[in-house]
Amino acid sequence: MTETRTVPGPRPHVLVDGWALTIRAIRVTLRNPVLLMMATFFPLILLVLITVSFGSLVAPGGSRADYVNFSLPLFAVMGIMFAGLGTAMTTYDDLQSGFDRRLRAMPISRAAPLIGRIAGDAVRNLITLLAVIGVGYLLGFRFTGGLPGAIGFLVLPLVFGTGVAWMMVAIAVHAKSGEAVGSALNAILLVASFLSTGFVPRQDLPAWIQPVAAANPVSSVVEAMRGLASAGPVATPTWRALAWTVALTVVFATLAIRGYRRR
């Protein structure tokens, strides 16, 4: 009597599978410049309009370059957050298309598609960040905190963008329609941007907004970036920004992975 043995298939490995899907996400981004335009257009328009039209009003006694150096961190963070809309929409599209069904039929880690999406979209975030800084340089923005500060200025919003991306993916996994994803996230991002210390110092905000702005994670990232760019205070806002990033990642990564496995 002949014994039949089943040859085991390849075991899924989250790092290997995630890397392959990261490369796929990067290629999709580079082949679709509309995604980049959507992420950069809004913050760039705001940067130019507010600086040119209202910079002297918001920062009386200062030059246009002074206000650009003050406000550019907010527009950089806004660019990364609004790039997260693309993360949410592409995740939702993958879930509704045959691509996700093909992945589920393959012996890959169930977390790999989400990890690959977020890691790949970090490249788009970097491109968005560099575009905002480039336009800011034309308007007078300068790094005065040395090379370590400039590197930190680039790294911190990208790290924070990881936590934001997990939030976007979690919402996309649980959303019932693509329209719901876009409308809900647009409102959240706009409120988080404008109720922060990005446009004006906290002490110049109305009294009832100041506690909200102080607790806003966008304020922590923006204030840390200002310090990194100008050799100012960075310890407290940086720790707050990193704490928010960890909290967003832990909470929403858990929700996203659980929701994806249940689909």
N, C-alpha and C positions, 0 to 999 in steps of 0.2 A: 504494500500500500504506500503510495507516494504522498508525502506531506507537502502541502502547499504553503509557502511562506509569502507574506506580504512585505514587500520592500517599502520601508518608511520613506515618505517624501521629505523634502527639505523643511527643516524647522524654521518657523518665522523668527526673524531677529529684528528688533525694533530699530536699531541703529542702521543696519544695512538697508532695510526696507525704507526707513525714513530718509536716508540719503538719496536713494533712487527717486523717491517722490519729491524731494527737494529740488533735484536737478530738473525734474519735469515742471515744477512750479516756476522755476526761474526761466525756463524756455518759454512757457506760456506768457509770462510777463513781458519778456523781450520781444515776443512776436505780436504783442497786443499793446501798442503805444497808447491806446485810449485809456487803459488802466492807469498809466503813469500821468496822463493829462488830467484825469479826474482827481487824482490825489494831489497834484501840485497847483492846479489852476486856481482854486478858491483861496488858499493861503497866500499865494503870490499876488493875486489881485488885491486882497485886503492889505498886504504889506505895502504895496505901491500906493494905493489910494489913501490909506490912513496916514502914511508917512508924508506924502506930498501935500495932501489937503489939510490934515488936522494935526500934524506933528508939532507945529509951533503952538497950537492951542492947548494940546495935552501937556506939553512940556514947555511952558513959557520961560523965556530967558535962555533956553538951550538951542542948539543948532539942530538941523535935520538929522545929522549923523548921530547926535546924542540920543535922539529918540529911536533911531534905528538900532543902536546898540542896546537900548533898553527893551524894545519890543520884539526884536527878531527871534529870541528864544521861543516866544509864544507861537509865532507863525511857523517855526520849525516843528514844534510839538503838534500844532494843528495839522500840518502836512502829514505827519506820521499817523495821527488819529484818523484823519479822513482817508488815508491810504487803507486803513483798516476796513473801511466800507467795501473796498475791492476784495479784501480777504473774506468778508462775510458773504458777498454776492457770489464769488467764485466757489466758495465752499457749498453754498446752497445749490448752485447750478450743478456741481459735481454729484451732489446727493440725489438730484432729480433726474440726472441723465444716466445713460448706460455705463458711464465710466465707473461710478461707485459700485454698481452691480458686478462689473468685471473684477474689480479689486476684491470684493467679498468672495468671489469664486476662486481666488488665488491663495496659496499658503503664505500670507503675509501677516504681520502684526496688525491688530485692529487699531492700534494707536498711530501707526505709521502714516496713514493718509493725513491726519490732522497735524502731526508733527512736521511732515514734509511741507504742508501748506504754509505753516507759520514760519518755518525756517526759510523757505523759498521767498516768501513775501518780505522777509527782512532785507533782501537785496533791493526790492522796490522801495522800501522805507529809506534805505541809504541813498538811493538816487534822488528821492524826493527831498531828503535833508540837504544834500549837496546843491540841489537846484535852488532851494530857499536861501542858503548861505551865499550862493553865487550872485543872486539878485540883490541880496543884502549888501554885498561888497560894492556893487555898483552904486548903492545909495549911501555908502559911508560906513558900513559895519567893519570893524576890525577886531582881531584877537590881540589883546594886550596882556594875557595871562601866561604867555609862553607856550611851548609845544605841549607839555603835559596838560595844560588847561584846554588847549584846542582838541587834543585827543579825547579828553573827558567830555568836552562839549558834544563831540560826535557820538561817543559810546553811550552816554546816559540816556538820551531820548530813544536810541535803538533798543536798549534794555527795557525801558518803560514800554516801548511799543510791543514787546513780546507779551507783556501782561494784557495790554489792550487787545492784541490779536486773539488771545485766548477768550476774552470776553466776546469778541466778534464771532468767533467760531462757535462758542456755546449758544449764542443767540441764533445763529444760522441753523444749527443742528435741531433746535427746538421750534423753529419758525414754521408757520403753516403756508406762507407765501413769500415770494421775493419782495413784493411791495411792502409787506409788513417789516421785513428786515431793513429796507432802506429808510422808510419813514421813521421808525422808532430810533434808529441809530443816529440819523441826522439831528433829531431833536436833542438827544443826549449829548452829542459832541458839541453842538452849538452852546448849550447851557454851560457845559463844563469849561468851554473856552472863554466865554464872556463873563462868567462869574468867577474870575481868577484875578491874580495880580499881574496878568500879562500886559494889559494896556496901560494901567496907571498903578502907582504904588498903593499898597494896602491902606495907608493912612488917608489917602485922598478919595477912597471909596465911601459911599454912604454907610452910616454906622451899622445898619441892619445887614449889609452885604459883607462887611469885614469878617465876621466869624465864618461865613460860608466860604469866602475866598481863602481864609487861613486853613480850613479843613480840606480844600479842593486839592486833589493830587496834582492837577495841572500846575497849580501855584508852586508846589514843591519842586517839580521838575524845572519850571521856568526860572525860579530863583536860584536853583543850583547851577543851571546853565549860565546865568548872568555872572555868578561868581567865578565859574571856570573860565569864562571868556575874558574877564577883567581882573583876575587875581583878587576877587572879593571873597566874602565868607561863603564857604561851601559845605561845611561839615553837617550842620543841622538840616538844611534843605535836601542834601544828598541822601542822608539816612532816611528821611521821610519819603523821598522818591523811591528809594530801594525797598522800603517797607511796603509801600503801596504796590510796587511791582510784584513782590513776593505774594502779597495777599491776593491780588488779581489773578496771578498765575495759579496759585493753589486752588482757589475757589472755582474759577471758571474752567481750568484744565480738567478738574474732576468732573464738573457738570458736562463739559463737552465730550469727554471720552465715554462717560456712562451713557449719555444720550445717544452717541454714535453707535455704541454696542447694542443698544436696545432697538435700533431702527430695523 
